[in-house]
Amino acid sequence: MLPIIITILTISGCAGEQTHLPQHPIKDFFLHRTSENEVPEEEGPEQHLHLKITDSGYDVFTPTRGVSFDYRYGPSVMLHDDGSMDAWFAIPADGVHEMDWVTYRHSDDSGKTWSDEKVVISPTPGSKDELSICDPDVFYYDGYYYLGYTSTMDITKQGLCNSFYLARSPQPDGPFEKWDGAGWGGDPEPVIYYDGVWNGWGVGEPGFVLKDDTLYIYVTDDAYTYAYDRLRTTEVYKADILEPDWPARLSFAGYAIDRSDTDTHTADATDTDKDAGITDATGTDAGTGTDIDTDSVSPDDYVYCDCDSWDVAYVEEAEKFIAVCTNRRFTDDSCILYYESDDGIYFERVSELNTNVICGCHNCCIMSDESGHIKAGDPVMIGYSYAGAGNSEWGTWATRFAPGEIELTDTVDRSEDKAENLKEAIEYKSPTTAPYPIIVTGEELSCYATTGSSTFNLAFRWIDENKNRHGIKSSDIEFTDYDSQIISEKDGLVSPSSPGKTHIDIHYKNLSRKLCLYVLPADTTAGGRSISDITDLFSPADSYTLSISLPYATQIRPLVTFRDYSFAELSLEDIVSYGLSFTSSDTSVCEAGPDGMLIPLSAGDADIVVSCGEGLSYRVPVHVVE
């Protein structure tokens, strides 16, 4: 196992213009609580949260029969004091340019009926979130709805190397301004950038709780993809919400839970025995009878196997935090899993939930108020997506809301661990006979013209909830928020003015989104990706801090700008084909592999010089600690 780096950094500004942000402190590897972080013992008997789902609930979304990739997964549900509810979901995007969007729905009658949906935030073409926006979670503070989401620059479109992003809006249905590293409204920059291995899932799936002016932020950090010895956990960050630039001032608070099961005790996804991978007193797998490495089993001998995104709320009456996720996701033996915490940082597993939960569940939430609280008397509701019984089609899932109850008990109740879930199939719906628009978009999201062209060749569409595309006249589109030095617009026609890159907002009815327009010099062709087309090589991080002993492998993934003003994060194939080199100024402190992997060797400081061809290079500092 490679030694690793543990700092996650953000940058701001456009390509090559970096704003230096403070580094996050070194993370203590998860060992439950260190002595300095021990929670003081409370007087009197400790009580525990007991969550149960009281009814199987109802589907807020069901996929359309015959439509592939039809889902509304990872819901985030906000309860208001008047009983109304807001909900956000990740949905499949066009499948060509983008992978996911986020939609919004509203209920005025405590969830009995819901409004039509609309896409409220989509990727910004030509930016670092241009491929996807998914896994939404939302809180409200001081006039703004803050929406956290996951996105990636992974051009292989495998959904790897994700980072955590943030946007805000005065209205729950947008339009949203994205955090640009220093403020709101510019090109999006990660709030937490994933600097791990190239085939790791990354950082994302955010959750929020606001308590006493402190914002608790929960993110998945998963470099686990195909190797069992990599970090896989839920991290906790804190921010002072009173600071105007709080997204740039996150402090690492700890690991909420470690989910790094090893392959020696992880249940096979096809094994329906819940004891598979769980050790008995002799260190033998209770399900298979095989020997297990007991040193790597989680402290309560529970196999986390395939836990997914957390949603967290603060239960005011109990003065405890509650977290929910799913385990054994997508399988017939899946469950909802919940945890509790007194301080919002260190969580302990309480129990599974199987009763009234449909099999194949994944990516769940627990409804909370604008601050992520559950107040005394508030209704309890769990939302989750599910594949259902007999469904093997990836990306065809229903989403269900189910009522629940939270009680306090003197002992941990884990009777649900052995309960059975519901083996029910999805009830597909027929295509809508009167489709309505959920998003306005362009036929192309990034468009090019040269200074000698008369107009851009733009075409516009609205897409309905059945994923059908409908044409729109250019004269019916309103254009706003573009650089008038680069382009001009008149009567629905957009013309190039001078070389450069600009975003432009398009509006149709109550829908809007951004496109990216490039104006090239007359002698320049778009799409060149040879080494001679690279005009800038720059770092995604100000610096890297590595630990000799901690299990987090770090890899430098350089960014480049091309002659046509587009940019990209370089893949491993790019690093090889462009002949990039990584050179350490002090190989006794840190070595850099040919693929950009950083290998800490002794405490100290070094610089890594990243070079590409002649005249393209940058230097990034590395600090190594024990």
Secondary structure, DSSP 4 states (H G I P E B T S, - for coil): ---EE-------SSTT-PPP-PPPPPPPP--S--GGGPPPPPSS---EEEEEE-S--EEEE-PBTT-SSB--EEEEEEE-TTS-EEEEEEEE--SSS-SEEEEEEEESSTTSS-PPPEEEE---TTSTTTT--EEEEEEEETTEEEEEEEEE--TT-SS-SEEEEEEEESSTT-PPEEB-SSSBSSS---SB---S-TTS-EEEEEEEEEETTEEEEEEEEE--TT-TTS-EEEEEEEEETTSTTGGG--EEEEEEEE----TTSPPPTT---TTTT-B-TTSBBTTT--B--GGGS-TT----TT----EEEEETTTTEEEEEEEESTTSTT-EEEEEEESSSSS-EEEEEE-TT-BSSEEEEEE-B-TTSEE-TT--EEEEEEE--TT---TTB-EEEEEEEEEEEESS---GGGG---B------BPPPSS--EEEEEESSSEEEEETT-SS----EEEEETTS-EEEE-GGG-EEES--TTTEEEETTEEEE-SSEEEEEEEEETTEEEEEEEEEE-TT--TT--SGGGEEEEE-SSS-EEEESSSS---B---EEEETTS-EEEPPHHHHHHTT-EEEES-TTTEEE-TTSBEEE-SSEEEEEEEEETTTEEEEEEEEEE-
